[in-house]
Structure formats: structure tokens, C-alpha cells
Amino acid sequence: MSYTPGEYYMICDRCGFRRLASEMKKEWNGWWVCFDTCFEKKHPQYTPPKPLGESQKVPIHRPEPPDNFITEKITGDDL
């Protein structure tokens, strides 16, 4: 390892070895790991497929009728 201007060392979050920053890569879980030995791709089961949504629809759709309120006074004889 020779000196490169602007280069710095990092510690691998998986193995703990000191490596140059140019030899490190950030994983899907946020860890900085050695690119050549410790890096692992994200397994597909960690991102399950999204549901496609509801495909069943109501065959006949009618709007709800407006509410009818009785404004007159009702007595017992009306019932």
C-alpha cells in the first residue's frame, strides 16, 4: 500500500481489519466492508414482492342516495 493523496483508512464493520477507503464498499444494511472479501449482496428474500392490489371490482356501482330528514313534528297518531 502506497500513499495516495486524500486517501484514508477505515475499519471493516464485518472483519475488523484496517483497509484503505478505496477498498471499502457500503452494504445494503449500512455497513462499510471490504469489497473483495466481506461484501455480500442483499438477499432477495429481504425485499418481498409488493401486493398487486385488489383486482375484484363491484359490478354495478350506484351513488348513495341523500339522507331524508323529517322536519314535521310526529305524534303517536301518525305511527
C-alpha positions as CSV (number, residue, x, y, z in Angstrom):
1,M,0.0,0.0,0.0
2,S,1.5,3.3,-1.1
3,Y,0.4,6.7,-0.1
4,T,-2.3,8.3,-2.3
5,P,-3.2,12.0,-1.6
6,G,-6.7,12.2,0.0
7,E,-6.8,8.5,0.9
8,Y,-7.6,7.4,4.4
9,Y,-8.0,4.2,6.4
10,M,-11.3,2.7,7.5
11,I,-12.2,-0.3,9.7
12,C,-14.3,-3.0,8.2
13,D,-17.5,-3.5,10.1
14,R,-17.6,-7.2,9.5
15,C,-14.0,-8.4,9.9
16,G,-12.4,-5.5,11.8
17,F,-9.4,-5.2,9.6
18,R,-8.0,-1.8,8.6
19,R,-8.3,-1.1,4.9
20,L,-8.0,1.9,2.6
21,A,-11.3,3.7,1.9
22,S,-10.9,2.9,-1.8
23,E,-11.1,-0.8,-1.0
24,M,-14.3,-0.5,1.0
25,K,-17.9,-0.6,-0.1
26,K,-21.1,0.3,1.7
27,E,-23.6,-2.6,2.0
28,W,-27.4,-2.5,1.9
29,N,-27.5,-2.6,5.7
30,G,-25.3,0.5,6.1
31,W,-22.1,-1.4,7.0
32,W,-18.7,-0.4,5.4
33,V,-17.0,-3.7,4.5
34,C,-14.0,-4.9,2.5
35,F,-15.1,-5.1,-1.2
36,D,-13.0,-8.1,-2.1
37,T,-13.6,-10.4,0.9
38,C,-16.5,-9.3,3.1
39,F,-19.0,-7.8,0.8
40,E,-22.3,-9.6,0.4
41,K,-25.2,-8.7,-1.9
42,K,-28.7,-8.3,-0.4
43,H,-30.7,-11.5,-0.4
44,P,-33.9,-11.3,-2.4
45,Q,-36.0,-12.5,0.5
46,Y,-35.3,-9.3,2.4
47,T,-37.4,-7.5,-0.1
48,P,-40.7,-9.5,-0.6
49,P,-42.8,-8.6,-3.6
50,K,-45.3,-5.9,-3.2
51,P,-49.0,-6.8,-3.3
52,L,-50.6,-6.1,-6.7
53,G,-53.7,-4.6,-5.2
54,E,-57.4,-5.5,-5.4
55,S,-58.4,-6.8,-8.8
56,Q,-62.0,-7.6,-7.9
57,K,-64.4,-4.7,-8.6
58,V,-68.1,-4.1,-7.8
59,P,-70.1,-4.9,-11.0
60,I,-72.7,-2.2,-10.6
61,H,-71.9,1.0,-8.8
62,R,-74.7,3.3,-7.7
63,P,-74.2,6.5,-5.7
64,E,-75.6,6.6,-2.2
65,P,-78.9,8.5,-2.0
66,P,-79.1,11.7,0.1
67,D,-80.4,11.5,3.6
68,N,-84.1,12.3,4.1
69,F,-84.9,14.0,7.4
70,I,-88.4,14.5,8.7
71,T,-88.9,18.2,9.6
72,E,-92.5,17.9,10.8
73,K,-93.5,17.0,14.3
74,I,-94.6,13.4,14.6
75,T,-97.3,12.4,17.1
76,G,-98.4,9.0,18.3
77,D,-101.4,9.0,16.0
78,D,-99.0,9.2,13.0
79,L,-97.4,5.9,13.9
